[in-house]
Amino acid sequence: MSMTTTTRILQVDAFTDDPCAGNPAGVVPDADDLSESQMQAIADEMAVSETAFLQHSDEADYRVQYFTPTQEVDLCGHATIGSFAHLYNEGLEPGTTTLETNVGVLDIDITEDGTVWMTQDAPQIREVDLSYARVAAALGVEQAALEGARDDIPIAVSSTGLPFLIVPITYLSDLGDAAPDMAAVEELTDEVDAAGIYLFTFDALDRESTLHGRMFAPGAGVPEDPVTGTASGAVAAYLDHFGAFDDDLPAELRLEQGHYVDRPGYVRVQLEGTTVHVGGRGVTTLDGSIVIPEDEEDEILEA
């Protein structure tokens, strides 16, 4: 393959209407001819938390693979929102389309105003046996701030396609003061088989918001993710599971995230029984081309 071969690549900021806010995702609209090693190299070069590679599918309207700078992940909410915000901007009609991912085929709904809704997997929630002292030390927060938030909502792992360790904390100031020990966070998430830790408080900035969250996933090469769609679905399912709203869950939850890394964004979540819908909009901030790296397998064969 010639080193001058290029492919189109975009950066789409998801969960926001404002450029340079929300969560930036790489989007490669035509990745059919790329190997996994090439996709990994491109994601590393993009250096955003995830890059989505859209491909032809025999099972759905589209197939996608997601890569962080260091590894492939099975599902990514913000890169899905970003991909379909791009497709909508390129003329994809509002309505329902389907997306083949490593966790199965998901429904994607686009409304007339360009909001993209992804239907995530049925929730899977399990409590874990972790001491508050250890979790507090890993997150760099006061143990009392975690213990003050544990009434009825324990530390647990929740997944709607990607598992997160969900940790409630008392106040927004506690959340903002978190100074995670990334090695300790990675050790914790590995131990409980989670992709990252989602730390949240009901003490949100905006009155209309349900909560404010931060997400740390150093094991996936993402020390702090600005706005996390998969974790938003997981925390909504977690709150419903533990009856955090006295069985009166709002019709729609509004989750704030990203403010502590100067990329504020908002995620909308709706629950219908065990069906979790995560929604948001996106804005394209970069549109260009990237040189496709040599395929590692080709290099081995040539050698």
Secondary structure, DSSP 8 states (H G I E B T S, - for coil): --TT-EEEEEEEEES-SSTT-SEEEEEES--TT--HHHHHHHHHHH-SSEEEEEE--SSSSEEEEEE-SS-EES--HHHHHHHHHHHHHTT--SEEEEEEETTEEEEEEE-TT--EEEEE---EEEE----HHHHHHHHTS-HHHHHTT-SS---EEEESSSEEEEEE-S-HHHHHH----HHHHHHHHHHTT-SEEEEEES--SSTT-SEEEEEEEGGGTEEEESS-HHHHHHHHHHHHHTTTTTT---SSEEEEE-GGGT--EEEEEEEETTEEEEEE-EEEEEEEEEE----HHHHHHH-
